[in-house]
Amino acid sequence: MFKPLDPLLHGELRLAVMSLLVGVEEADFLYLKEQTGATAGNLSVQIDKLCKAGYIEIEKGFAGKRTRTTCRITATGMDAFSAYVDALKEYIQVKSK
């Protein structure tokens, strides 16, 4: 009856990262860390999981002498996020009937 929820997106921090990236062209690691309140280590692990799934792209570079990690959502990630939101809407509609 219910569409399955993507377990990769169902994780709280990964869902937060994807939600933030949907609304911007790209976001750097520090912005994601501040917005989610995650530790650097945990955020790094979750971003890596999203990248390996093809949901986001990571670009590493420099801003002056500091390293800079930038993330952006991919078309695959956008499709997965949209499907996840649609599945959640079905859960909510059934509950409200």
GROMACS elastic network, one bead per residue, 0.5 to 0.9 nm:
[ bonds ]
;  ai    aj funct       b0    kb
    2     5     6  0.87168   500
    2    87     6  0.73728   500
    2    90     6  0.71321   500
    2    91     6  0.68622   500
    3    84     6  0.88979   500
    3    86     6  0.88867   500
    3    87     6  0.56063   500
    3    88     6  0.84861   500
    3    90     6  0.78774   500
    3    91     6  0.84985   500
    4     7     6  0.85489   500
    4    84     6  0.84980   500
    4    87     6  0.71772   500
    5     8     6  0.86674   500
    5     9     6  0.78070   500
    5    10     6  0.68098   500
    5    83     6  0.85247   500
    5    84     6  0.60240   500
    5    85     6  0.89639   500
    5    87     6  0.65891   500
    5    88     6  0.76313   500
    6     9     6  0.54397   500
    6    10     6  0.60626   500
    6    80     6  0.77745   500
    6    81     6  0.87594   500
    6    83     6  0.85054   500
    6    84     6  0.63750   500
    7    11     6  0.68014   500
    8    11     6  0.61304   500
    8    14     6  0.71951   500
    8    15     6  0.82024   500
    8    49     6  0.80875   500
    8    50     6  0.76138   500
    8    53     6  0.85155   500
    9    12     6  0.76606   500
    9    13     6  0.86227   500
    9    14     6  0.57808   500
    9    15     6  0.50651   500
    9    16     6  0.88379   500
    9    18     6  0.78777   500
    9    50     6  0.85655   500
    9    80     6  0.82182   500
    9    81     6  0.74245   500
    9    84     6  0.74443   500
   10    13     6  0.87057   500
   10    14     6  0.73673   500
   10    15     6  0.62141   500
   10    84     6  0.84085   500
   11    14     6  0.54067   500
   11    15     6  0.59471   500
   11    16     6  0.85386   500
   12    15     6  0.52052   500
   12    16     6  0.61704   500
   12    17     6  0.87531   500
   13    17     6  0.61975   500
   13    18     6  0.86157   500
   13    36     6  0.71496   500
   13    38     6  0.76920   500
   13    42     6  0.87037   500
   13    43     6  0.75134   500
   13    46     6  0.71606   500
   14    17     6  0.51094   500
   14    18     6  0.61913   500
   14    19     6  0.85082   500
   14    43     6  0.83969   500
   14    46     6  0.59812   500
   14    47     6  0.72464   500
   14    49     6  0.85295   500
   14    50     6  0.73023   500
   15    18     6  0.51369   500
   15    19     6  0.59919   500
   15    20     6  0.85822   500
   15    81     6  0.85435   500
   16    19     6  0.50375   500
   16    20     6  0.62073   500
   16    21     6  0.86459   500
   16    32     6  0.88173   500
   16    35     6  0.86841   500
   16    36     6  0.66965   500
   17    20     6  0.52040   500
   17    21     6  0.62104   500
   17    22     6  0.86995   500
   17    32     6  0.67060   500
   17    35     6  0.87870   500
   17    36     6  0.74525   500
   17    43     6  0.87622   500
   17    46     6  0.86851   500
   17    47     6  0.78663   500
   18    21     6  0.50469   500
   18    22     6  0.61028   500
   18    23     6  0.89878   500
   18    50     6  0.86989   500
   18    55     6  0.84196   500
   18    56     6  0.83086   500
   18    73     6  0.72973   500
   18    77     6  0.79779   500
   18    78     6  0.85298   500
   18    81     6  0.73434   500
   19    22     6  0.53474   500
   19    23     6  0.71054   500
   19    81     6  0.81867   500
   20    23     6  0.58069   500
   20    24     6  0.70035   500
   20    27     6  0.81855   500
   20    32     6  0.76390   500
   20    35     6  0.83368   500
   21    24     6  0.53244   500
   21    25     6  0.71098   500
   21    26     6  0.64662   500
   21    27     6  0.67426   500
   21    32     6  0.88545   500
   21    56     6  0.87085   500
   21    71     6  0.77322   500
   21    72     6  0.62277   500
   21    73     6  0.59098   500
   22    25     6  0.77997   500
   22    26     6  0.88816   500
   22    72     6  0.84617   500
   22    73     6  0.67186   500
   22    78     6  0.71680   500
   22    81     6  0.84507   500
   23    26     6  0.87536   500
   24    27     6  0.69458   500
   24    72     6  0.80412   500
   24    73     6  0.88191   500
   25    71     6  0.88856   500
   25    72     6  0.64060   500
   25    73     6  0.78914   500
   26    70     6  0.65742   500
   26    71     6  0.55559   500
   26    73     6  0.74756   500
   27    30     6  0.83493   500
   27    31     6  0.64060   500
   27    32     6  0.67988   500
   27    69     6  0.85084   500
   27    70     6  0.55765   500
   27    71     6  0.53847   500
   27    72     6  0.65498   500
   28    31     6  0.54423   500
   28    32     6  0.64695   500
   28    33     6  0.87300   500
   28    68     6  0.69296   500
   28    69     6  0.55506   500
   28    71     6  0.60095   500
   28    72     6  0.87901   500
   29    32     6  0.51681   500
   29    33     6  0.60623   500
   29    34     6  0.86292   500
   29    40     6  0.85194   500
   29    43     6  0.83843   500
   29    44     6  0.83991   500
   29    68     6  0.72911   500
   29    69     6  0.54432   500
   29    70     6  0.60726   500
   29    71     6  0.72503   500
   30    34     6  0.60932   500
   30    35     6  0.85277   500
   30    40     6  0.85531   500
   30    68     6  0.85721   500
   30    69     6  0.82931   500
   31    34     6  0.51810   500
   31    35     6  0.60850   500
   31    36     6  0.85260   500
   32    35     6  0.51676   500
   32    36     6  0.59847   500
   32    37     6  0.81704   500
   32    38     6  0.83307   500
   32    43     6  0.81414   500
   33    36     6  0.54119   500
   33    37     6  0.56667   500
   33    38     6  0.55125   500
   33    39     6  0.68795   500
   33    40     6  0.66660   500
   33    43     6  0.68472   500
   34    37     6  0.53035   500
   34    38     6  0.74109   500
   35    38     6  0.81945   500
   36    39     6  0.88384   500
   36    43     6  0.86585   500
   38    41     6  0.82039   500
   38    42     6  0.64676   500
   38    43     6  0.59176   500
   39    42     6  0.53771   500
   39    43     6  0.60775   500
   39    44     6  0.84478   500
   40    43     6  0.52217   500
   40    44     6  0.59843   500
   40    45     6  0.86835   500
   41    44     6  0.51503   500
   41    45     6  0.63607   500
   41    46     6  0.88094   500
   42    45     6  0.52192   500
   42    46     6  0.63002   500
   42    47     6  0.86216   500
   43    46     6  0.51653   500
   43    47     6  0.60093   500
   43    48     6  0.84578   500
   44    47     6  0.52009   500
   44    48     6  0.61371   500
   44    49     6  0.87554   500
   45    48     6  0.51378   500
   45    49     6  0.64124   500
   45    50     6  0.88991   500
   46    49     6  0.50811   500
   46    50     6  0.63786   500
   46    51     6  0.86341   500
   47    50     6  0.51103   500
   47    51     6  0.61133   500
   47    52     6  0.86389   500
   47    56     6  0.79015   500
   47    58     6  0.83909   500
   47    71     6  0.83952   500
   48    52     6  0.61191   500
   48    53     6  0.86164   500
   48    56     6  0.88954   500
   48    58     6  0.85571   500
   49    52     6  0.51820   500
   49    53     6  0.63063   500
   49    54     6  0.87684   500
   49    55     6  0.88200   500
   50    53     6  0.51731   500
   50    54     6  0.64123   500
   50    55     6  0.52930   500
   50    56     6  0.58576   500
   50    57     6  0.84611   500
   50    77     6  0.83620   500
   51    54     6  0.50500   500
   51    55     6  0.57228   500
   51    57     6  0.58102   500
   51    58     6  0.69697   500
   52    55     6  0.76250   500
   52    56     6  0.82414   500
   53    56     6  0.78581   500
   53    76     6  0.88935   500
   53    77     6  0.84210   500
   54    57     6  0.71885   500
   54    73     6  0.88221   500
   54    74     6  0.70584   500
   54    75     6  0.88566   500
   54    76     6  0.64845   500
   54    77     6  0.66630   500
   55    72     6  0.87285   500
   55    73     6  0.60568   500
   55    74     6  0.54892   500
   55    75     6  0.75345   500
   55    76     6  0.55590   500
   55    78     6  0.73049   500
   55    79     6  0.88074   500
   55    80     6  0.75982   500
   55    81     6  0.87357   500
   56    71     6  0.65056   500
   56    72     6  0.54666   500
   56    74     6  0.51179   500
   56    75     6  0.85873   500
   56    76     6  0.81646   500
   56    77     6  0.61511   500
   56    78     6  0.89344   500
   57    70     6  0.81843   500
   57    71     6  0.56148   500
   57    72     6  0.53656   500
   57    73     6  0.63146   500
   57    74     6  0.65140   500
   58    69     6  0.67452   500
   58    70     6  0.56827   500
   58    72     6  0.67677   500
   59    68     6  0.81388   500
   59    69     6  0.57220   500
   59    70     6  0.51249   500
   59    71     6  0.64397   500
   59    72     6  0.85530   500
   60    67     6  0.71672   500
   60    68     6  0.57377   500
   60    70     6  0.63626   500
   60    71     6  0.89123   500
   61    66     6  0.84721   500
   61    67     6  0.57438   500
   61    68     6  0.51422   500
   61    69     6  0.64212   500
   61    70     6  0.81419   500
   62    65     6  0.62680   500
   62    66     6  0.54644   500
   62    68     6  0.50706   500
   62    69     6  0.81656   500
   63    66     6  0.53420   500
   63    67     6  0.62018   500
   63    68     6  0.60220   500
   64    67     6  0.80034   500
   73    76     6  0.80582   500
   73    77     6  0.57388   500
   73    78     6  0.65391   500
   74    78     6  0.61464   500
   74    79     6  0.85740   500
   75    78     6  0.50148   500
   75    79     6  0.61740   500
   75    80     6  0.85707   500
   76    79     6  0.51542   500
   76    80     6  0.61539   500
   76    81     6  0.85583   500
   77    80     6  0.50421   500
   77    81     6  0.60070   500
   77    82     6  0.85000   500
   78    81     6  0.50783   500
   78    82     6  0.60750   500
   78    83     6  0.85471   500
   79    82     6  0.51477   500
   79    83     6  0.61424   500
   79    84     6  0.85541   500
   80    83     6  0.51299   500
   80    84     6  0.61114   500
   80    85     6  0.86799   500
   81    84     6  0.50121   500
   81    85     6  0.62202   500
   81    86     6  0.85883   500
   82    85     6  0.51426   500
   82    86     6  0.61170   500
   82    87     6  0.85788   500
   83    86     6  0.50390   500
   83    87     6  0.61098   500
   83    88     6  0.86230   500
   84    87     6  0.51344   500
   84    88     6  0.62687   500
   84    89     6  0.86951   500
   85    88     6  0.50670   500
   85    89     6  0.62181   500
   85    90     6  0.87928   500
   86    89     6  0.50502   500
   86    90     6  0.64806   500
   86    91     6  0.89228   500
   87    90     6  0.51758   500
   87    91     6  0.65636   500
   87    92     6  0.88644   500
   88    91     6  0.50672   500
   88    92     6  0.62813   500
   88    93     6  0.86634   500
   89    92     6  0.50440   500
   89    93     6  0.60734   500
   89    94     6  0.86361   500
   90    93     6  0.51200   500
   90    94     6  0.62430   500
   90    95     6  0.86311   500
   91    94     6  0.54222   500
   91    95     6  0.63698   500
   91    96     6  0.88408   500
   92    95     6  0.51467   500
   92    96     6  0.62151   500
   92    97     6  0.88401   500
   93    96     6  0.51866   500
   93    97     6  0.63585   500
   94    97     6  0.54623   500
